[in-house]
């Protein structure tokens, strides 16, 4: 979609919020009116910034211990985090099934609280206890780093 916007910067605020910044000489309201279709396509909701606008969630890595091999897939990982956030990215080592001691996934959480929870799930008639543990000192992730890592296949350490 080419709408001729050259001066737009999208800055993550945490969770699912971003700050849309335009060059000083441009007026966002005018830009929004002229390119409304563009903004509606790329953003769920656009609202003016206000002083109390803070992040309401975060993007973080979690480890899932005890995932049965027969359920080792993206759909299962998505089901495990229902109500806790949404899946952003499955780690390369997890996706390529290079180790099975834990699955590592990047999720967008809806709360700032740390995730450390055990859940029971039924897979093919058997009950499994799975531990979901947020990595305490996760490095922030940006798209450039993720794309470079995907090319090199060494994103997880």
C-alpha positions in Angstrom: 0.0 0.0 0.0 1.8 3.1 -1.2 0.4 6.3 0.3 3.5 8.4 0.2 4.2 8.6 3.9 8.0 9.1 4.3 8.3 10.7 7.7 6.5 8.2 9.9 8.2 6.5 12.8 6.5 3.7 14.8 8.0 3.4 18.3 7.0 0.4 20.5 5.6 1.3 23.9 5.2 -2.2 25.2 2.5 -4.7 25.0 0.4 -3.9 21.9 0.9 -0.1 22.0 3.1 2.0 19.7 3.8 5.7 19.5 3.4 7.1 16.0 5.8 10.0 15.5 5.9 12.3 12.5 8.5 14.9 11.5 8.1 18.2 13.3 7.0 20.1 10.3 4.1 17.7 9.7 0.8 17.6 11.5 -0.4 14.1 12.5 -4.1 15.0 12.3 -3.7 16.2 8.7 -1.6 13.1 7.8 -4.2 10.8 9.4 -7.0 12.3 7.5 -5.1 12.1 4.2 -4.0 8.5 4.8 -6.9 7.1 6.9 -7.1 3.9 4.9 -3.4 3.2 5.5 -3.8 3.7 9.3 -6.9 1.5 9.4 -5.1 -1.2 7.5 -2.0 -1.3 9.8 -3.4 -0.3 13.2 -6.4 -1.7 15.2 -7.0 1.7 16.9 -5.4 5.1 16.6 -5.9 7.5 19.4 -4.1 10.7 20.5 -1.4 10.4 23.1 -2.2 11.6 26.6 0.0 11.9 29.6 -1.3 8.8 31.4 -0.8 6.6 28.3 1.6 3.9 29.6 2.3 0.3 28.5 -0.3 -2.2 29.6 1.7 -5.3 28.8 5.0 -6.5 27.5 6.8 -8.7 25.0 8.8 -11.4 26.7 10.3 -14.9 26.2 8.8 -17.8 28.0 10.0 -21.4 28.5 7.5 -24.2 28.5 8.8 -27.3 30.4 7.2 -30.7 30.0 5.6 -30.3 26.5 5.0 -33.8 25.1 6.8 -34.3 21.8 3.6 -35.4 20.0 2.2 -31.9 20.8 5.3 -30.0 19.9 3.9 -27.4 17.4 2.8 -23.8 17.1 -0.9 -24.4 17.6 -0.3 -26.2 20.9 2.0 -23.4 22.1 -0.7 -20.9 21.2 -3.3 -22.9 23.3 -0.9 -23.0 26.3 -0.8 -19.2 26.5 -4.5 -18.5 26.0 -5.5 -15.9 28.6 -1.9 -15.0 29.3 -1.0 -13.4 26.0 -0.5 -14.1 22.3 2.2 -15.9 20.5 4.6 -13.6 18.6 7.4 -16.0 17.6 8.5 -19.6 18.2 12.2 -19.8 18.9 14.3 -21.3 16.1 15.6 -24.2 18.2 12.1 -25.0 19.3 10.6 -24.7 15.8 13.4 -26.9 14.3 13.0 -29.4 17.1 16.7 -29.4 18.0 16.0 -30.0 21.7 13.0 -31.1 23.7 13.8 -30.2 27.3 11.7 -27.0 27.0 10.0 -25.0 24.2 10.9 -21.3 24.0 8.4 -18.7 22.6 8.2 -15.0 22.4 4.8 -13.8 23.6 3.0 -10.5 24.0 1.5 -10.4 27.5 -1.5 -8.4 28.5 -0.1 -7.7 32.0 3.1 -6.6 33.6 3.1 -9.5 36.1 5.8 -12.2 35.7 4.5 -15.5 34.3 5.4 -18.5 36.4 2.6 -21.1 36.3 2.0 -24.8 36.0 -0.9 -26.0 33.9 -2.4 -29.5 33.3 -3.3 -30.4 29.7 -4.8 -33.5 28.1 -3.1 -34.8 25.0 -4.3 -38.0 23.4 -6.0 -39.1 26.6 -3.0 -38.5 28.8 -2.6 -35.7 31.4 0.6 -33.7 31.3 1.9 -31.1 33.7 3.5 -28.2 31.9 5.4 -25.4 33.5 5.3 -21.9 31.9 8.2 -19.7 33.1 8.9 -16.2 31.9 12.6 -15.5 31.4 13.5 -13.0 34.0 16.1 -11.0 32.1 14.9 -11.3 28.5 16.6 -9.1 26.1 14.4 -6.7 24.2 13.7 -7.8 20.7 13.6 -5.7 17.6 12.6 -6.7 14.2 16.0 -6.2 12.6 17.6 -8.4 15.2 15.0 -11.0 14.8 15.3 -11.0 11.0 19.1 -11.2 11.1 18.9 -14.1 13.6 16.4 -15.9 11.5 18.8 -15.8 8.6 21.6 -17.1 10.8 19.4 -19.6 12.7 21.2 -18.8 16.0 18.5 -16.7 17.7 18.4 -18.9 20.8 21.4 -19.5 23.0 
